[in-house]
Amino acid sequence: MQPILQNGQSQLIYLNNAATTWPKPPEVLQEVTECLRFPLHEPGRTTGNGSMDYPSAARESLAAFFHAGPPENIVFTQNATDSLNLLIHGFAKKTGTLFHAITTELEHNSVLRPLTALKQDGAVMLSVVPFHNSLVSLADIKKAICPETRLVVMTHGSNVLGSVQDIRPIAEYLHANDIFFIADGAQTAGHIPVDLADIPAGAFVFTGHKALFGIPGIGGFSIREPDAIAITRQGGTGTDSRTLTQPSMMPERFETGTHNYPGIASLFAGVRFINTISLSEIERKGKELANRFIRELKRTPGITLYNDAPDLPVVPFNIAGIDNHEAGFILARAYNIIMRTGLHCAPLVHERIDEGTGCIRASFSYFNTQEQIDTAITAIREVAQSADR
Ligand SMILES: Cc1ncc(COP(=O)(O)O)c(C=O)c1O
């Protein structure tokens, strides 16, 4: 069913997929229902009667999807933010003394805020590496490294600029120099191939509700060296229950309490959907839609584009003479076109590209069509024409 917006039209054009994908594939919704039809099969706790062991199945399919190590090194969390908090604070606790960490201007607040909190607590000295032409270079990271550097946290794909960072050489260099590397794959997982057999990152973070097509409330990470991260959460695991300390084995080391079974089922089905369509086809379609949108925006007077060659289907822009929030409001209310406006939780990017005022971001998924792009362009042109330039 299409939602009915204020003007009574029902044809919603949803171009906010970098925030969360919509719609979800029908098979994802079916799997969530299927998961809740039977009593839960909780591995180590209850044997399901007819229900599937979703955590184990999803762990295996995610490990295969990312070419990651053993499935038990895939850890489920609430989302990318939860993963980054667990990893960053767990790393600081394990290190135990003041250390130097490096991050970049491209980061989302889910990286910047935990690191800033540690800095304010006096646990971390922090360097923020700049980006040039929407990319961060290994040379700039090397320049920031000092003898006390123990951690680098960096986005794989920018949620504002749509650029994908070449993290393989960065991961290799940091691995060789014994610096733990956390890659934030919230924007890349499900859009482009991620081969963790080839990228020696200490941990790679993903979220379920974006391009992996799961529902909100599920995410996780893949970890190479679990011992680098201290345990910061304790509780029931269904294993080793006589012991009053948290088991150190994986994944119980980091997963505690009852899982988000519907979320895990949705992620399992989302990955299966991607494999059925094929990641290369999803990537091709995203690029085709983004290129069409960019080509037409370039032909529209009054448009500032902040990256006209994004690697991800994410297009940041502004319309001259109208505030981005107001433009987004008009597009939503008058045209039923949903895009994200503002700072996109990545404030340092905006200081560089738009003096901190924010921008409009169109982001596409496999379910968008060329007709939707054309309708959105017509609407943007009308807004641009009526703007007070
Ligand atoms: C680059 C990046 N990192 C982290 C996050 C946080 O993801 P979540 O909302 O799933 O925690 C986002 C969400 O927009 C993001 O774009």
Ligand as a Chemical Component Dictionary entry (heavy atoms), coordinates in Angstrom:
data_LIG
# 
_chem_comp.id                   LIG 
_chem_comp.type                 NON-POLYMER 
_chem_comp.pdbx_formal_charge   0 
_chem_comp.three_letter_code    LIG 
# 
loop_
_chem_comp_atom.comp_id 
_chem_comp_atom.atom_id 
_chem_comp_atom.alt_atom_id 
_chem_comp_atom.type_symbol 
_chem_comp_atom.charge 
_chem_comp_atom.model_Cartn_x 
_chem_comp_atom.model_Cartn_y 
_chem_comp_atom.model_Cartn_z 
_chem_comp_atom.pdbx_ordinal 
LIG C1 C1 C 0 28.608 6.164 7.205  1  
LIG C2 C2 C 0 27.615 5.814 8.271  2  
LIG N1 N1 N 0 28.050 5.271 9.425  3  
LIG C3 C3 C 0 27.214 4.930 10.402 4  
LIG C4 C4 C 0 25.858 5.123 10.283 5  
LIG C5 C5 C 0 24.964 4.738 11.411 6  
LIG O1 O1 O 0 24.145 3.676 11.002 7  
LIG P1 P1 P 0 22.970 3.172 11.951 8  
LIG O2 O2 O 0 21.910 4.220 11.919 9  
LIG O3 O3 O 0 22.540 1.893 11.340 10 
LIG O4 O4 O 0 23.528 3.015 13.289 11 
LIG C6 C6 C 0 25.344 5.688 9.126  12 
LIG C7 C7 C 0 23.898 5.959 8.984  13 
LIG O5 O5 O 0 23.463 6.798 8.246  14 
LIG C8 C8 C 0 26.244 6.034 8.083  15 
LIG O6 O6 O 0 25.811 6.568 6.946  16 
# 
loop_
_chem_comp_bond.comp_id 
_chem_comp_bond.atom_id_1 
_chem_comp_bond.atom_id_2 
_chem_comp_bond.value_order 
_chem_comp_bond.pdbx_ordinal 
LIG C1 C2 SING 1  
LIG C2 N1 SING 2  
LIG C2 C8 DOUB 3  
LIG N1 C3 DOUB 4  
LIG C3 C4 SING 5  
LIG C4 C5 SING 6  
LIG C4 C6 DOUB 7  
LIG C5 O1 SING 8  
LIG O1 P1 SING 9  
LIG P1 O2 DOUB 10 
LIG P1 O3 SING 11 
LIG P1 O4 SING 12 
LIG C6 C7 SING 13 
LIG C6 C8 SING 14 
LIG C7 O5 DOUB 15 
LIG C8 O6 SING 16 
# 
